């Protein structure tokens, strides 16, 4: 009877956690994520329960997806030592998988081991440099990485000529400078801000030219339409 109560309690905690994640995603989702690629991710099994999964564990010790599910279920149930143990087994099977390193980082972060969490977030980015979720966690632990993140946004801004990416790069350069005013890359960060402001000016200039061209094209189209109407009226009379 007690096992049943614990099982239902764990299930309800997972439901609550899922809705909290969804709510946070809706409220604070990064609208710029569309410009960045995501790594390969494993799916979560539905209706997971650690007491049920343990009977399958021995036959799935070489299955990184199952081990991820087992570790994440343990994490959701507050069993961090089990979560750490099995996410490390998953990582050992797929050491180049950025997603597994990110999950390991989240688990160690919840357990209070910030150094281990930082190492796994760094590994995630070594394997997939555009992994924004990993960047979001890493800069909290190591603010010096704001410079790298600003560079990433700046590179995208130049390539795609998007003002919002340039503005985000400036934001992260300023984050770096506020945390590391005399840091190794302080001068480079200030230069990066100037570069992004110049890029924004160029983008705005292009937008004005494009808008002017569009207005001219519309004016010509209106004149052609008026001329056609005049000719029709002339012929009908």
For each residue, the residues with C-beta under 8 A, 3 or more apart:
1: 4 5
2: 5 6
3: 6 7 51
4: 1 7 8
5: 1 2 8 9
6: 2 3 9 10 51
7: 3 4 10 11 49 51 52
8: 4 5 11 12
9: 5 6 12 13
10: 6 7 13 14 49 50 76 77
11: 7 8 14 15 47 49
12: 8 9 15 16
13: 9 10 16 17 76 77
14: 10 11 17 18 48 73 76
15: 11 12 18 19
16: 12 13 19 20
17: 13 14 20 21 76
18: 14 15 21 22
19: 15 16 22 23
20: 16 17 23 24
21: 17 18 24 25
22: 18 19 25 26
23: 19 20 26 27
24: 20 21 27 28
25: 21 22 28 29
26: 22 23 29
27: 23 24
28: 24 25
29: 25 26 33
30: 33 132
31: 34 164
32: 35 36 153 164 165 168
33: 29 30 36 132
34: 31
35: 32 156 160 162 165
36: 32 33 130 131 132 156
37: 128 130
38: 41 128 130 131
39: 97 98 99 102 124 127 128 131
40: 97 98 99
41: 38 99
42: 64 65 68 69 99 100
43: 65
44: 48 69 72
45: 48 69
46:
47: 11
48: 14 44 45 52 53 69 72 73
49: 7 10 11 52 53 73
50: 10 53 54 70 73 74 77 79 82
51: 3 6 7 54
52: 7 48 49 55
53: 48 49 50 56 57 66 69 70 73
54: 50 51 57
55: 52
56: 53 59 60 66
57: 53 54 60 61 66 70
58: 61
59: 56
60: 56 57 63 66 67 70
61: 57 58 67 89
62: 93
63: 60 66 67
64: 42 67 68 90 93 94 97 100
65: 42 43 68 69
66: 53 56 57 60 63 69 70
67: 60 61 63 64 70 71 86 87 89 90 93
68: 42 64 65 71 72 87 90 100 103
69: 42 44 45 48 53 65 66 72 73
70: 50 53 57 60 66 67 73 74 86
71: 67 68 74 75 82 83 84 85 86 87 90 103 107
72: 44 48 68 69 75 76 83 87 103 107
73: 14 48 49 50 53 69 70 76 77
74: 50 70 71 77 79 80 82 83 86
75: 71 72 78 79 80 83 106 107 110
76: 10 13 14 17 72 73
77: 10 13 50 73 74
78: 75
79: 50 74 75 82 83
80: 74 75 83 84 107 110 111
81: 84 85 111
82: 50 71 74 79 85 86
83: 71 72 74 75 79 80 86 87 107 111
84: 71 80 81 87 88 104 107 108 111
85: 71 81 82 88 89
86: 67 70 71 74 82 83 89 90
87: 67 68 71 72 83 84 90 91 100 103 104 107
88: 84 85 91 92 104
89: 61 67 85 86 92 93
90: 64 67 68 71 86 87 93 94 100
91: 87 88 94 95 97 100 101 104 120
92: 88 89 95
93: 62 64 67 89 90
94: 64 90 91 97 100
95: 91 92
96: 127
97: 39 40 64 91 94 100 101 127
98: 39 40 101 102 123 124 125 127 128 131 134
99: 39 40 41 42 102 103 124
100: 42 64 68 87 90 91 94 97 103 104
101: 91 97 98 104 105 120 121 123 124 127 134
102: 39 98 99 105 106 120 121 124 131 133 134 137
103: 68 71 72 87 99 100 106 107
104: 84 87 88 91 100 101 107 108 116 117 120
105: 101 102 108 109 116 117 118 119 120 121 124 134 137
106: 75 102 103 109 110 117 137
107: 71 72 75 80 83 84 87 103 104 110 111
108: 84 104 105 111 113 114 116 117 120
109: 105 106 112 113 114 117 137 141
110: 75 80 106 107
111: 80 81 83 84 107 108
112: 109
113: 108 109 116 117
114: 108 109 117 118 141
115: 118 119
116: 104 105 108 113 119 120
117: 104 105 106 108 109 113 114 120 121 137 141
118: 105 114 115 121 122 138 141 142
119: 105 115 116 122 123
120: 91 101 102 104 105 108 116 117 123 124
121: 101 102 105 117 118 124 125 134 137 138 141
122: 118 119 125 126 138
123: 98 101 119 120 126 127
124: 39 98 99 101 102 105 120 121 127 128 131 134
125: 98 121 122 128 129 131 134 135 138
126: 122 123 129
127: 39 96 97 98 101 123 124
128: 37 38 39 98 124 125 131 134
129: 125 126 152
130: 36 37 38 152
131: 36 38 39 98 102 124 125 128 134 135
132: 30 33 36 135 136
133: 102 136 137
134: 98 101 102 105 121 124 125 128 131 137 138
135: 125 131 132 138 139 145 149 152
136: 132 133 139 140
137: 102 105 106 109 117 121 133 134 140 141
138: 118 121 122 125 134 135 141 142 145
139: 135 136 142 143 145 146 149 175
140: 136 137 143
141: 109 114 117 118 121 137 138
142: 118 138 139 145
143: 139 140 146 175 176 179 180
144: 147 176 179 180 183 184 185
145: 135 138 139 142 148 149
146: 139 143 149 150 172 173 175 176 179 180
147: 144 150 151 172 173 176 180 183 185 188 189
148: 145 151 152
149: 135 139 145 146 152 153 172
150: 146 147 153 154 169 170 171 172 173 175 176 189 192
151: 147 148 154 155 169 192
152: 129 130 135 148 149 155 156
153: 32 149 150 156 157 165 166 168 169 172
154: 150 151 157 158 165 166 169 192 195 196
155: 151 152 158 159
156: 35 36 152 153 159 160 162 165
157: 153 154 160 161 162 163 165 166 168 169 196 199
158: 154 155 161 199
159: 155 156
160: 35 156 157 165
161: 157 158 199 202 203 206
162: 35 156 157 165 166 203
163: 157 166 167 200 203 204
164: 31 32 167 168
165: 32 35 153 154 156 157 160 162 168 169
166: 153 154 157 162 163 169 170 196 199 200 203
167: 163 164 170 171 196 200
168: 32 153 157 164 165 171 172
169: 150 151 153 154 157 165 166 172 173 192 196
170: 150 166 167 173 174 192 193 196 197
171: 150 167 168 174 175
172: 146 147 149 150 153 168 169 175 176
173: 146 147 150 169 170 176 177 189 190 192 193 196
174: 170 171 177 178 193
175: 139 143 146 150 171 172 178 179
176: 143 144 146 147 150 172 173 179 180 183 185 186 189
177: 173 174 180 181 183 186 189 190
178: 174 175 181
179: 143 144 146 175 176 183
180: 143 144 146 147 176 177 183 184 185 186
181: 177 178 186
182: 186
183: 144 147 176 177 179 180 186 189
184: 144 180
185: 144 147 176 180 188 189
186: 176 177 180 181 182 183 189 190
187: 190 191
188: 147 185 191 192
189: 147 150 173 176 177 183 185 186 192 193
190: 173 177 186 187 193 194
191: 187 188 194 195
192: 150 151 154 169 170 173 188 189 195 196
193: 170 173 174 189 190 196 197
194: 190 191 197 198
195: 154 191 192 198 199
196: 154 157 166 167 169 170 173 192 193 199 200
197: 170 193 194 200 201
198: 194 195 201 202
199: 157 158 161 166 195 196 202 203
200: 163 166 167 196 197 203 204
201: 197 198 204 205
202: 161 198 199 205 206
203: 161 162 163 166 199 200 206 207
204: 163 200 201 207 208
205: 201 202 208 209
206: 161 202 203 209 210
207: 203 204 210 211
208: 204 205 211 212
209: 205 206 212 213
210: 206 207 213 214
211: 207 208 214 215
212: 208 209 215 216
213: 209 210 216 217
214: 210 211 217 218
215: 211 212 218 219
216: 212 213 219 220
217: 213 214 220 221
218: 214 215 221 222
219: 215 216 222 223
220: 216 217 223 224
221: 217 218 224 225
222: 218 219 225 226
223: 219 220 226 227
224: 220 221 227 228
225: 221 222 228 229
226: 222 223 229 230
227: 223 224 230 231
228: 224 225 231 232
229: 225 226 232 233
230: 226 227 233 234
231: 227 228 234 235
232: 228 229 235 236
233: 229 230 236 237
234: 230 231 237
235: 231 232
236: 232 233
237: 233 234
